[in-house]
């Protein structure tokens, strides 16, 4: 139950989170509602062929994945998260309104003669530029919102050393993922249906209305937001650490030397740098106090002397890269949607004699599965485990990530078995030469795969987002909250590389490729077994990375994951945290 007033004078808290999550959910609902069916709009209304339309949407998708990285960097170092989200809302709304106008004003679209006449095609250039402008605005706007929403929401929660805050943060990350996934699920089903049934004017008008509501929901709560200011450019700080370490490379480090002096920033709680990645410690060693420091205690040359905090922040980024790489590798399994669509298209997708699930909608089962698993974990499994043990209990962050990686590999093994049965069924029914023919095997056999992969996403996806946000410096919060998305983009490239290798090395004149265009003659089951093997190898690699990383901040990386009480001095503050946590229930 929410006990706070709708817009209280108190800054931050659960109330502010509702407005931030509503802003993100409505924006995803609007943008994915447009992009999911955009290929049909381009081919039908702009007269484009499928290849040209797909190329435009590929560039639009690439821009949408890249813009949050730029937005996160600018938010953390220059403009702040609140202005960045506000800018994203207005820009995205403008792009959607202009795109909607193309459905109302015929002159804004490419004339139908453009596909037959080169002269007419040249006259269509302004309309195409206008289309690109609309899509560009939407990409920039999405980058502004998605780059900062997760970090800005976490800013609204009270920070405590106690792990009670960790429980609140975990619930926030989990439900943020649930609501985002639910938004995409609705856009892939309801909004696409509206566009097909009621036409493009209504179908593109609905996302505009949703984006207006998204913008209003964000700005309405402006008085109660906690608005952290942008910090100094951490990228420059990292460069200074590297340069200073190189310039002092001949300095001998001795961890047992009590007389070794280190440079500290104002209010720093760190006395000495850690022993990990020790060569960077040279950057904060004071060799000559009279020459290295000014009268006010600042470094006379910041490219020769850095603070202990700057050194430790760079170490934190270097340490998380191996963990990030494991998440990127396991996300390759999520990028197999095109093959799964091909697989489902050959199977019986009828629920009743008159209703058939579109092959493209099977991806929604992954979103539904991950949403259900997150809800079960947060509202059933954790409370039950805590009741059995007699004390609050949660999985450690590294535990969640590792479990997600292991189950992801198992899901590909299950998919390989399903594909083997599907292929044998096609051969037995005599349709191996016809990849478009439907067989009698039900497509519902794919659900166990989506069930397991959804669990993997619930553990690995949410766990990685929280891990990066918790472990990286607060000055990099926006970038930290986008590292998992960056991993998804990189996973697409890795998946493309794997397919290219399989095609190049496992095919020939007398041998059909594993990933043949004829799915009944290829051996997609072998391909899935390859991905399963790579998944289990990734899990072993993750165990090594996890051990090398050491304990997480706040002790959340261990096996027990017990939630311990804070100190007696924090009791009153922890009561406030408990009040906020109960609001999430």
C-alpha positions as CSV (number, residue, x, y, z in Angstrom):
1,X,0.0,0.0,0.0
2,X,1.3,3.5,-0.9
3,X,1.2,5.7,2.2
4,X,2.8,8.8,0.6
5,X,0.6,11.5,-0.9
6,X,0.6,11.7,-4.7
7,X,2.9,14.7,-4.8
8,X,4.4,15.2,-1.4
9,X,7.0,17.8,-0.5
10,X,9.5,15.1,0.3
11,X,12.2,14.6,-2.4
12,X,12.5,11.2,-4.0
13,X,11.0,8.0,-2.6
14,X,8.6,5.5,-4.0
15,X,6.2,8.1,-5.4
16,X,8.9,9.6,-7.6
17,X,9.7,6.1,-8.9
18,X,6.1,5.6,-10.2
19,X,6.4,8.6,-12.4
20,X,9.8,7.7,-13.8
21,X,8.8,4.1,-14.5
22,X,5.5,5.3,-16.1
23,X,7.5,7.6,-18.4
24,X,9.8,4.8,-19.5
25,X,7.0,2.3,-19.9
26,X,4.8,4.6,-22.0
27,X,7.8,5.6,-24.2
28,X,8.7,2.0,-24.9
29,X,5.1,1.2,-25.6
30,X,4.9,4.0,-28.1
31,X,8.3,3.5,-29.8
32,X,8.0,-0.3,-30.1
33,X,4.4,0.1,-31.3
34,X,5.8,2.1,-34.2
35,X,8.9,0.1,-35.0
36,X,7.4,-3.4,-34.8
37,X,5.1,-2.9,-37.8
38,X,7.1,-0.2,-39.6
39,X,8.3,-2.5,-42.4
40,X,4.7,-2.9,-43.5
41,X,4.2,0.9,-43.5
42,X,7.3,1.4,-45.6
43,X,6.4,-1.2,-48.1
44,X,2.7,-0.3,-48.4
45,X,2.7,3.4,-48.1
46,X,6.2,4.4,-49.4
47,X,6.4,1.7,-52.1
48,X,9.7,0.4,-50.8
49,X,10.9,-3.2,-51.4
50,X,11.5,-5.3,-48.4
51,X,15.3,-5.0,-48.6
52,X,15.3,-1.2,-48.7
53,X,12.8,-1.0,-45.9
54,X,14.8,-3.5,-43.8
55,X,17.9,-1.5,-44.4
56,X,16.3,1.7,-43.1
57,X,15.0,-0.1,-40.0
58,X,18.4,-1.7,-39.4
59,X,20.0,1.8,-39.3
60,X,17.1,3.0,-37.1
61,X,17.6,0.1,-34.7
62,X,21.4,0.6,-34.7
63,X,20.9,4.3,-33.9
64,X,18.4,3.4,-31.1
65,X,21.0,1.1,-29.5
66,X,23.9,3.6,-29.8
67,X,22.2,6.8,-28.7
68,X,21.7,5.7,-25.1
69,X,25.5,5.3,-24.8
70,X,26.0,8.9,-25.9
71,X,23.1,10.1,-23.7
72,X,24.5,8.3,-20.6
73,X,27.9,9.9,-21.1
74,X,26.5,13.4,-21.5
75,X,24.2,12.9,-18.5
76,X,26.9,11.7,-16.2
77,X,29.5,14.4,-17.2
78,X,27.7,17.5,-18.4
79,X,24.0,18.0,-18.3
80,X,22.6,15.6,-15.6
81,X,20.0,12.9,-15.8
82,X,16.8,15.0,-15.3
83,X,17.5,17.4,-18.2
84,X,18.6,14.5,-20.4
85,X,15.3,12.6,-19.8
86,X,13.3,15.8,-20.3
87,X,15.1,16.5,-23.6
88,X,14.5,12.9,-24.7
89,X,10.8,13.1,-24.0
90,X,10.3,16.3,-26.1
91,X,12.5,15.1,-28.9
92,X,10.9,11.7,-29.1
93,X,7.4,13.2,-29.0
94,X,8.3,15.6,-31.8
95,X,9.5,12.8,-34.0
96,X,6.4,10.7,-33.4
97,X,4.1,13.6,-34.2
98,X,5.9,14.3,-37.4
99,X,5.8,10.7,-38.4
100,X,2.1,10.6,-37.6
101,X,1.6,13.5,-40.0
102,X,2.9,11.4,-42.8
103,X,-0.2,9.2,-42.4
104,X,-2.5,12.3,-42.7
105,X,-0.8,14.4,-45.4
106,X,-0.4,12.4,-48.6
107,X,2.2,14.8,-49.9
108,X,4.5,13.9,-47.0
109,X,4.8,10.3,-48.3
110,X,6.7,9.1,-51.4
111,X,4.3,9.1,-54.4
112,X,3.4,5.7,-55.8
113,X,5.1,6.4,-59.1
114,X,8.6,6.6,-57.4
115,X,9.1,2.9,-57.7
116,X,8.6,3.0,-61.5
117,X,10.1,6.4,-62.6
118,X,13.6,7.7,-61.8
119,X,12.3,11.3,-62.3
120,X,9.5,10.7,-59.9
121,X,12.0,9.0,-57.5
122,X,14.2,12.1,-57.5
123,X,11.1,14.2,-56.6
124,X,10.5,11.9,-53.7
125,X,13.9,12.7,-52.0
126,X,12.4,15.4,-49.7
127,X,9.8,12.9,-48.4
128,X,12.5,10.4,-47.7
129,X,14.6,13.0,-45.9
130,X,11.6,13.9,-43.9
131,X,11.1,10.2,-43.0
132,X,14.7,9.9,-41.9
133,X,14.4,13.1,-39.9
134,X,11.4,11.6,-38.0
135,X,13.2,8.4,-37.3
136,X,16.3,10.2,-36.3
137,X,14.4,12.4,-33.7
138,X,12.8,9.2,-32.3
139,X,16.2,7.5,-31.9
140,X,17.7,10.6,-30.2
141,X,14.7,10.9,-27.9
142,X,14.8,7.2,-27.0
143,X,18.5,7.5,-26.3
144,X,17.8,10.4,-23.9
145,X,15.1,8.6,-22.0
146,X,16.5,5.0,-21.8
147,X,20.1,6.2,-21.0
148,X,19.1,7.7,-17.7
149,X,15.7,6.3,-16.5
150,X,17.1,3.4,-14.6
151,X,19.9,5.4,-12.9
152,X,17.6,8.4,-12.2
153,X,15.1,6.0,-10.6
154,X,17.8,4.6,-8.3
155,X,18.7,8.2,-7.4
156,X,15.3,8.6,-5.8
157,X,16.0,5.8,-3.2
158,X,17.7,6.5,0.1
159,X,21.2,5.2,0.2
160,X,22.3,3.3,3.3
161,X,25.2,1.0,4.1
162,X,22.7,-1.6,5.4
163,X,21.7,-4.3,3.0
164,X,18.1,-3.2,3.5
165,X,18.8,-0.7,0.8
166,X,20.1,-3.5,-1.4
167,X,16.7,-5.3,-1.1
168,X,14.9,-2.1,-2.2
169,X,17.3,-1.6,-5.1
170,X,16.9,-5.2,-6.2
171,X,13.1,-5.0,-6.2
172,X,13.3,-1.7,-8.2
173,X,15.6,-3.2,-10.8
174,X,13.3,-6.3,-11.1
175,X,10.1,-4.5,-11.4
176,X,11.6,-2.0,-13.8
177,X,12.5,-4.9,-16.1
178,X,9.0,-6.4,-15.7
179,X,7.2,-3.2,-16.6
180,X,9.6,-2.6,-19.6
181,X,9.1,-6.1,-20.9
182,X,5.3,-5.8,-20.4
183,X,5.3,-2.6,-22.4
184,X,7.1,-4.3,-25.3
185,X,4.7,-7.3,-25.1
186,X,1.7,-5.0,-25.3
187,X,3.2,-3.0,-28.2
188,X,3.9,-6.2,-30.2
189,X,0.4,-7.5,-29.8
190,X,-2.2,-4.8,-29.1
191,X,-0.7,-1.8,-31.1
192,X,0.1,-4.0,-34.1
193,X,-3.5,-5.2,-34.1
194,X,-4.8,-1.6,-34.0
195,X,-2.6,-0.7,-36.9
196,X,-3.8,-3.7,-39.0
197,X,-7.5,-3.3,-38.0
198,X,-8.0,0.5,-37.9
199,X,-5.4,1.8,-40.3
200,X,-2.2,3.9,-40.0
201,X,-3.8,7.1,-39.0
202,X,-5.2,5.6,-35.8
203,X,-2.4,3.1,-35.5
204,X,0.3,5.8,-35.5
205,X,-1.9,8.3,-33.5
206,X,-2.2,6.0,-30.5
207,X,1.6,6.0,-29.9
208,X,1.6,9.8,-30.1
209,X,-1.0,9.9,-27.4
210,X,1.0,7.5,-25.3
211,X,4.1,9.6,-25.8
212,X,2.2,12.7,-24.6
213,X,1.2,10.8,-21.5
214,X,4.8,9.7,-21.0
215,X,6.1,13.3,-21.2
216,X,3.4,14.6,-18.9
217,X,4.0,11.8,-16.3
218,X,7.7,12.8,-16.2
219,X,7.4,16.6,-15.9
220,X,4.4,16.4,-13.5
221,X,6.5,15.0,-10.7
222,X,9.4,17.5,-11.3
223,X,9.1,19.1,-7.8
224,X,9.7,15.9,-6.0
225,X,12.6,14.5,-7.9
226,X,16.1,14.1,-6.5
227,X,18.2,15.7,-9.2
228,X,21.9,14.9,-8.8
229,X,24.2,17.3,-10.7
230,X,26.5,16.0,-13.3
231,X,30.0,15.1,-12.0
232,X,33.3,15.9,-13.5
233,X,34.2,14.1,-16.7
234,X,35.2,10.6,-15.5
235,X,36.6,9.8,-19.0
236,X,39.2,12.5,-18.5
237,X,39.8,11.3,-15.0
238,X,40.5,7.8,-16.3
239,X,42.9,9.2,-18.9
240,X,44.8,11.1,-16.2
241,X,45.2,7.9,-14.2
242,X,46.6,6.0,-17.1
243,X,49.0,8.9,-18.1
244,X,50.1,9.4,-14.5
245,X,50.7,5.7,-14.0
246,X,52.8,5.6,-17.2
247,X,54.8,8.7,-16.3
248,X,55.6,7.1,-12.9
249,X,56.3,3.6,-14.2
250,X,59.8,3.6,-12.6
251,X,58.5,4.2,-9.1
252,X,58.8,1.1,-6.9
253,X,55.6,0.2,-5.0
254,X,55.8,-1.4,-1.6
255,X,52.6,-2.4,0.1
256,X,54.4,-2.7,3.4
257,X,55.9,0.8,3.3
258,X,54.0,2.9,6.0
259,X,55.7,6.1,4.9
260,X,54.3,5.9,1.3
261,X,52.1,9.0,0.8
262,X,48.9,9.0,-1.3
263,X,46.9,11.9,-2.7
264,X,43.3,12.0,-1.4
265,X,40.4,14.1,-2.6
266,X,38.3,16.3,-0.3
267,X,36.1,14.1,1.9
268,X,37.5,10.9,0.6
269,X,37.0,7.8,2.8
270,X,39.8,5.8,1.1
271,X,43.1,5.9,2.9
272,X,45.2,3.7,0.6
273,X,44.5,2.1,-2.8
274,X,43.7,-1.5,-3.1
275,X,46.3,-4.1,-4.0
276,X,44.5,-5.2,-7.1
277,X,45.9,-3.9,-10.5
278,X,48.7,-2.4,-8.5
279,X,50.5,-0.7,-11.3
280,X,47.8,2.0,-11.4
281,X,48.6,2.8,-7.7
282,X,51.6,4.8,-9.0
283,X,49.2,7.5,-10.2
284,X,48.3,8.5,-6.7
285,X,51.7,8.2,-5.0
286,X,53.1,11.5,-3.8
287,X,56.8,11.5,-4.6
288,X,57.6,15.1,-3.6
289,X,54.9,16.9,-1.5
290,X,56.4,20.4,-2.2
291,X,56.4,19.9,-6.0
292,X,53.3,17.6,-6.4
293,X,50.9,19.6,-4.2
294,X,49.7,23.2,-4.2
295,X,49.0,25.1,-1.0
296,X,45.3,24.2,-1.0
297,X,46.2,20.5,-1.2
298,X,45.3,20.0,-4.9
299,X,47.6,18.4,-7.3
300,X,49.9,20.8,-9.2
301,X,49.7,18.6,-12.3
302,X,46.5,16.4,-12.4
303,X,48.1,14.5,-15.3
304,X,51.0,13.4,-13.0
305,X,49.2,13.0,-9.7
306,X,45.6,11.6,-9.2
307,X,43.5,10.9,-6.1
308,X,43.1,7.4,-4.6
309,X,39.4,7.7,-5.6
310,X,40.2,8.2,-9.3
311,X,42.5,5.2,-9.3
312,X,39.9,3.0,-7.6
313,X,37.2,4.1,-10.0
314,X,39.2,3.0,-13.0
315,X,40.0,-0.3,-11.3
316,X,36.3,-0.8,-10.7
317,X,35.6,-0.4,-14.5
318,X,38.4,-2.7,-15.4
319,X,37.2,-5.3,-13.0
320,X,33.7,-5.5,-14.3
321,X,34.7,-5.9,-17.9
322,X,35.2,-9.8,-17.7
323,X,31.8,-10.1,-15.9
324,X,30.2,-7.9,-18.7
325,X,31.8,-10.1,-21.4
326,X,30.1,-13.2,-19.9
327,X,26.7,-11.5,-20.0
328,X,27.4,-10.4,-23.6
329,X,28.2,-14.0,-24.6
330,X,25.1,-15.5,-23.0
331,X,23.0,-12.8,-24.7
332,X,23.9,-14.4,-28.0
333,X,21.1,-17.0,-27.3
334,X,18.6,-14.2,-27.1
335,X,19.6,-13.0,-30.6
336,X,18.3,-16.2,-32.3
337,X,14.8,-14.8,-32.8
338,X,15.0,-14.9,-36.6
339,X,15.9,-18.7,-36.6
340,X,13.2,-19.3,-34.0
341,X,10.6,-17.5,-36.2
342,X,11.6,-19.7,-39.1
343,X,11.3,-22.8,-36.8
344,X,7.9,-21.8,-35.5
345,X,6.6,-21.0,-39.0
346,X,6.9,-24.7,-40.0
347,X,5.0,-26.0,-37.0
348,X,1.3,-26.1,-36.1
349,X,0.5,-22.8,-34.3
350,X,-3.2,-23.2,-34.0
351,X,-4.8,-22.7,-30.6
352,X,-8.2,-23.4,-31.9
353,X,-9.5,-24.4,-35.3
354,X,-9.9,-20.7,-36.2
355,X,-7.1,-19.0,-34.2
356,X,-3.4,-19.3,-35.1
357,X,-0.6,-17.5,-33.3
358,X,1.6,-15.6,-35.8
359,X,5.2,-16.9,-35.9
360,X,6.5,-13.5,-35.2
361,X,4.6,-13.3,-31.9
362,X,6.4,-16.2,-30.3
363,X,9.1,-13.9,-29.0
364,X,6.4,-12.5,-26.7
365,X,6.5,-15.8,-24.8
366,X,10.1,-14.9,-23.8
367,X,8.9,-11.5,-22.4
368,X,6.0,-13.2,-20.7
369,X,8.2,-15.9,-19.2
370,X,10.8,-13.4,-17.8
371,X,8.1,-11.2,-16.3
372,X,6.5,-14.2,-14.6
373,X,9.8,-15.4,-13.2
374,X,10.7,-12.0,-11.9
375,X,7.4,-11.7,-10.1
376,X,7.7,-15.2,-8.7
377,X,11.3,-14.6,-7.5
378,X,10.5,-11.2,-5.8
379,X,7.0,-12.1,-4.4
380,X,7.1,-15.8,-3.8
381,X,10.5,-17.4,-3.7
382,X,12.4,-14.8,-1.7
383,X,9.6,-14.4,1.0
384,X,9.3,-18.2,1.2
385,X,13.1,-18.7,1.6
386,X,13.2,-16.0,4.2
387,X,10.4,-17.6,6.2
388,X,12.1,-21.0,6.0
389,X,15.4,-19.7,7.2
390,X,13.9,-17.4,9.8
391,X,15.7,-14.3,8.5
392,X,15.6,-12.1,5.4
393,X,17.5,-13.8,2.5
394,X,18.3,-12.9,-1.0
395,X,20.5,-14.4,-3.7
396,X,23.9,-12.6,-4.2
397,X,24.3,-10.7,-7.4
398,X,27.0,-13.0,-8.7
399,X,24.9,-16.0,-7.8
400,X,22.0,-14.6,-9.9
401,X,24.2,-13.9,-12.9
402,X,25.8,-17.3,-12.7
403,X,22.5,-19.1,-12.4
404,X,21.2,-17.2,-15.4
405,X,24.2,-18.2,-17.5
406,X,23.9,-21.9,-16.6
407,X,20.1,-22.0,-17.3
408,X,20.6,-20.1,-20.6
409,X,23.0,-22.9,-21.8
410,X,20.5,-25.5,-20.7
411,X,17.8,-23.8,-22.7
412,X,19.8,-24.1,-25.9
413,X,20.3,-27.8,-25.2
414,X,16.5,-28.1,-24.8
415,X,16.0,-26.2,-28.1
416,X,18.4,-28.5,-29.9
417,X,16.4,-31.6,-28.8
418,X,13.1,-29.9,-29.9
419,X,14.6,-29.0,-33.3
420,X,15.9,-32.6,-33.8
421,X,12.3,-33.9,-33.1
422,X,10.9,-31.3,-35.5
423,X,13.3,-32.1,-38.3
424,X,12.7,-35.9,-38.0
425,X,8.9,-35.2,-38.1
426,X,9.3,-33.2,-41.3
427,X,11.3,-36.0,-42.9
428,X,8.8,-38.6,-41.8
429,X,5.9,-36.6,-43.2
430,X,7.7,-36.2,-46.5
431,X,8.0,-32.4,-46.5
432,X,11.7,-32.1,-46.2
433,X,12.0,-30.5,-49.6
434,X,9.4,-27.9,-48.8
435,X,10.5,-25.5,-46.0
436,X,7.2,-23.6,-46.2
437,X,5.0,-26.6,-45.5
438,X,3.4,-26.9,-42.1
439,X,3.7,-30.1,-40.2
440,X,1.5,-31.6,-37.5
441,X,3.9,-31.0,-34.7
442,X,2.6,-28.3,-32.3
443,X,4.6,-25.1,-31.9
444,X,3.8,-25.3,-28.2
445,X,6.8,-27.6,-27.9
446,X,8.9,-24.4,-28.1
447,X,7.4,-23.2,-24.8
448,X,9.9,-25.1,-22.5
449,X,12.7,-23.3,-24.3
450,X,11.1,-19.9,-23.7
451,X,10.3,-20.9,-20.2
452,X,14.0,-21.6,-19.4
453,X,15.4,-18.6,-21.4
454,X,12.9,-16.3,-19.6
455,X,14.3,-17.6,-16.3
456,X,17.8,-16.9,-17.5
457,X,16.9,-13.3,-18.5
458,X,15.1,-12.8,-15.1
459,X,18.3,-13.8,-13.3
460,X,21.1,-12.7,-15.6
461,X,19.5,-9.5,-17.1
462,X,18.3,-8.1,-13.8
463,X,21.4,-9.3,-11.9
464,X,23.8,-7.7,-14.4
465,X,22.0,-4.3,-14.4
466,X,22.1,-4.2,-10.6
467,X,25.7,-5.5,-10.5
468,X,27.0,-2.7,-12.8
469,X,25.0,0.0,-11.0
470,X,26.2,-1.2,-7.6
471,X,29.9,-1.9,-8.4
472,X,30.8,1.1,-10.6
473,X,31.3,4.6,-9.3
474,X,28.2,6.7,-8.8
475,X,29.6,9.2,-11.3
476,X,29.1,6.5,-13.9
477,X,25.6,5.5,-12.9
478,X,24.0,6.3,-16.3
479,X,26.7,4.4,-18.2
480,X,26.5,1.5,-15.7
481,X,22.8,1.1,-16.3
482,X,23.3,0.9,-20.0
483,X,26.2,-1.7,-20.0
484,X,23.8,-4.6,-20.3
485,X,22.1,-3.0,-23.4
486,X,25.6,-2.4,-24.9
487,X,26.2,-6.1,-24.3
488,X,23.0,-7.0,-26.2
489,X,24.3,-4.9,-29.2
490,X,27.7,-6.6,-29.1
491,X,25.9,-10.0,-28.8
492,X,24.2,-9.4,-32.1
493,X,27.5,-8.9,-33.8
494,X,28.9,-12.1,-32.1
495,X,25.8,-14.0,-33.2
496,X,26.3,-12.8,-36.8
497,X,29.9,-13.9,-36.7
498,X,29.1,-17.4,-35.4
499,X,26.5,-17.8,-38.2
500,X,29.1,-16.7,-40.8
501,X,31.6,-19.2,-39.4
502,X,29.1,-22.0,-39.5
503,X,28.1,-21.2,-43.0
504,X,31.7,-20.9,-44.2
505,X,33.2,-24.0,-42.6
506,X,30.2,-26.4,-42.4
507,X,28.9,-26.5,-45.9
508,X,29.9,-27.7,-49.3
509,X,28.8,-29.0,-52.6
510,X,27.6,-32.3,-51.2
511,X,26.9,-31.1,-47.6
512,X,24.0,-28.9,-46.6
513,X,24.8,-26.0,-44.2
514,X,23.7,-26.4,-40.6
515,X,21.8,-23.1,-41.1
516,X,20.5,-23.8,-44.6
517,X,17.6,-21.7,-45.9
518,X,15.7,-25.0,-46.0
519,X,15.3,-25.6,-42.3
520,X,14.2,-29.2,-43.0
521,X,17.5,-30.1,-44.8
522,X,19.8,-28.1,-42.5
523,X,20.9,-29.2,-39.1
524,X,19.8,-26.4,-36.8
525,X,19.9,-28.9,-34.0
526,X,23.7,-29.1,-34.4
527,X,23.8,-25.3,-34.4
528,X,21.9,-25.1,-31.2
529,X,24.1,-27.8,-29.6
530,X,27.1,-25.6,-30.6
531,X,25.5,-22.6,-28.8
532,X,24.7,-24.8,-25.8
533,X,28.4,-25.9,-25.7
534,X,29.5,-22.3,-25.9
535,X,27.1,-21.5,-23.1
536,X,28.5,-24.1,-20.7
537,X,32.0,-22.9,-21.6
538,X,30.9,-19.4,-20.8
539,X,29.6,-20.6,-17.4
540,X,33.0,-22.0,-16.6
541,X,34.6,-18.8,-17.8
542,X,32.2,-16.9,-15.5
543,X,33.2,-19.0,-12.5
544,X,36.8,-18.0,-13.1
545,X,35.9,-14.3,-13.5
546,X,33.7,-14.3,-10.5
547,X,36.5,-15.8,-8.3
548,X,39.0,-13.4,-9.6
549,X,36.7,-10.4,-9.0
550,X,36.3,-11.1,-5.3
551,X,33.5,-9.9,-3.1
552,X,30.9,-7.4,-4.2
553,X,30.2,-4.1,-2.5
554,X,27.9,-4.7,0.5
555,X,28.7,-8.4,0.5
556,X,26.1,-9.2,-2.2
557,X,28.3,-11.5,-4.1
558,X,28.4,-14.4,-1.6
559,X,26.5,-17.5,-1.4
560,X,24.3,-16.8,1.6
561,X,23.0,-13.3,0.6
562,X,21.6,-12.7,4.1
563,X,20.2,-9.3,4.7
564,X,21.9,-8.0,7.8
565,X,20.9,-5.1,10.0
566,X,22.8,-1.8,10.0
567,X,24.4,-0.2,13.0
568,X,22.5,1.1,15.9
569,X,23.1,4.7,14.7
570,X,21.2,4.0,11.5
571,X,18.1,2.5,13.1
572,X,15.9,5.5,12.6
573,X,17.0,5.8,9.0
574,X,16.5,2.1,8.3
575,X,12.9,2.5,9.5
576,X,12.4,5.0,6.8
577,X,13.9,2.5,4.3
578,X,11.5,-0.1,5.6
579,X,8.6,2.2,5.0
580,X,9.7,2.7,1.4
581,X,10.3,-1.0,0.9
582,X,6.8,-1.8,2.1
583,X,5.5,0.6,-0.5
584,X,6.9,-1.7,-3.2
585,X,5.0,-4.7,-1.8
